[in-house]
Amino acid sequence: MNASNRPEGVDLAARSRSRRRALQAIYAWQVGGNRMIQVIEQFRHEQDMEIADLEYFEDLLRGVEKHLAELDAGIRTHIDREISEVDPIERAVMRIGAYELRHRPDVPYRVIINEALEVTKRFGADQGHTYVNGVLDKLAAEWRAVEYRGKGR
């Protein structure tokens, strides 16, 4: 960790841009029904990916696809409807956040939730961030119990 309390070599702004691009890509994947590899290729060519962390972007997309059943099962326990009935933006944000909570222990849960809320405020429904916050906070309490109860709280 460096003086700003982040892992060496991590560009936080680029990671934020990667999450925004990942939201757009996962939204397109959910709605369009294309294979994830096609979505990744499309975004590589159409988006301004040099200002984002391309490796992180691809990890988010491939991770959501690979672990979709596990992520949706975790989300499902904290929502009041079928996952298919959740707004597609909020569903994409929750899937990305759930993936990061479960499979990216290098990213603090507070960062994951904060980034999810910011992107939901920007792209989602008026109060969508409240819904996303509730779900991801409960998942953090389960999947990151030690961190959630410890210093990160």
C-alpha positions in Angstrom: 0.0 0.0 0.0 1.2 3.5 -0.7 0.6 6.8 1.2 -2.9 7.1 -0.1 -3.8 3.6 1.2 -4.3 2.0 -2.2 -2.4 -0.9 -3.7 0.7 0.1 -5.7 0.1 0.7 -9.4 -3.7 1.0 -9.1 -5.2 4.0 -10.9 -8.5 4.5 -9.0 -9.9 6.9 -11.6 -9.2 4.3 -14.4 -10.9 1.6 -12.2 -14.0 3.9 -11.8 -14.1 4.3 -15.6 -13.8 0.6 -16.0 -16.8 0.0 -13.8 -18.9 2.5 -15.7 -17.9 0.8 -19.0 -18.6 -2.6 -17.4 -22.1 -1.4 -16.4 -22.8 -0.4 -20.0 -21.4 -3.7 -21.4 -23.3 -5.9 -18.9 -26.4 -3.9 -19.6 -25.9 -4.6 -23.4 -25.2 -8.2 -22.7 -28.4 -8.6 -20.5 -30.6 -6.8 -23.0 -29.0 -7.9 -26.3 -28.4 -11.5 -25.6 -25.0 -11.6 -27.3 -22.2 -13.7 -26.1 -19.9 -12.0 -23.6 -16.9 -12.3 -25.8 -18.8 -10.4 -28.5 -19.7 -7.6 -26.1 -16.1 -7.3 -24.9 -14.8 -7.1 -28.5 -17.5 -4.5 -29.3 -16.5 -2.3 -26.4 -12.8 -2.7 -27.2 -13.5 -1.2 -30.6 -16.2 1.3 -29.8 -15.3 2.7 -26.4 -12.4 4.9 -25.4 -10.9 2.1 -23.4 -7.4 3.6 -23.1 -8.6 5.8 -20.3 -10.0 2.9 -18.4 -8.3 -0.2 -16.9 -8.9 -2.6 -19.7 -7.7 -5.6 -17.7 -10.1 -4.8 -14.8 -13.0 -4.1 -17.2 -12.5 -7.5 -18.8 -12.2 -9.2 -15.4 -15.5 -7.7 -14.3 -17.3 -8.9 -17.5 -15.8 -12.4 -17.6 -16.3 -12.8 -13.8 -20.0 -11.8 -13.9 -20.5 -14.2 -16.8 -18.6 -17.1 -15.2 -20.1 -16.7 -11.7 -23.6 -15.6 -12.8 -25.5 -18.3 -11.0 -23.6 -17.8 -7.8 -24.0 -14.0 -7.9 -27.7 -14.1 -8.7 -28.3 -16.6 -5.9 -26.7 -14.2 -3.5 -28.6 -11.2 -4.8 -31.9 -13.2 -4.9 -31.8 -13.7 -1.1 -32.0 -9.9 -0.6 -34.5 -8.7 -3.2 -38.3 -8.7 -3.1 -38.8 -9.9 -6.7 -37.3 -12.2 -9.3 -33.9 -11.0 -10.5 -35.3 -10.7 -14.1 -37.8 -8.1 -12.8 -35.1 -5.8 -11.4 -34.4 -2.8 -13.5 -31.6 -3.8 -16.0 -29.3 -1.0 -14.8 -29.7 -1.9 -11.2 -29.4 -5.6 -12.0 -26.1 -5.0 -13.8 -24.7 -2.9 -11.0 -25.6 -5.5 -8.4 -24.0 -8.2 -10.4 -20.8 -6.3 -10.8 -20.8 -5.4 -7.1 -21.6 -8.9 -6.1 -18.8 -10.2 -8.3 -16.3 -7.8 -6.7 -17.5 -8.6 -3.2 -17.1 -12.3 -3.8 -14.1 -12.5 -6.0 -12.0 -9.3 -5.7 -10.9 -9.3 -2.0 -8.2 -6.8 -3.0 -10.9 -4.2 -3.3 -12.4 -3.0 0.0 -16.1 -3.6 0.3 -16.7 0.1 1.1 -15.1 1.0 -2.3 -17.2 -1.5 -4.1 -20.5 -0.2 -2.6 -19.5 3.4 -3.1 -18.6 2.9 -6.7 -21.9 0.9 -7.3 -23.9 3.8 -5.7 -22.2 6.4 -7.8 -22.7 4.6 -11.1 -26.4 3.8 -10.2 -27.0 7.5 -9.4 -25.5 8.4 -12.8 -27.3 5.8 -14.9 -30.1 4.3 -12.9 -33.6 5.3 -11.7 -34.1 8.1 -9.2 -34.0 6.0 -6.1 -32.2 3.0 -7.6 -29.1 3.6 -5.6 -31.0 3.1 -2.4 -32.1 -0.4 -3.5 -28.6 -1.3 -4.8 -27.1 -0.1 -1.5 -29.4 -2.3 0.6 -28.6 -5.4 -1.4 -24.9 -4.9 -1.6 -24.6 -3.9 2.1 -26.3 -7.2 3.0 -24.1 -9.2 0.7 -21.0 -7.5 2.2 -22.2 -8.5 5.7 -22.3 -12.1 4.5 -19.5 -12.4 2.0 -17.0 -10.0 3.7 -18.1 -10.6 7.3 -14.7 -10.2 8.9 -14.0 -7.0 7.0 -17.6 -5.7 7.5 -17.5 -6.2 11.3 -13.8 -5.1 11.6 -11.8 -2.1 10.6 -13.7 -1.4 7.4 -16.8 -0.4 9.4 
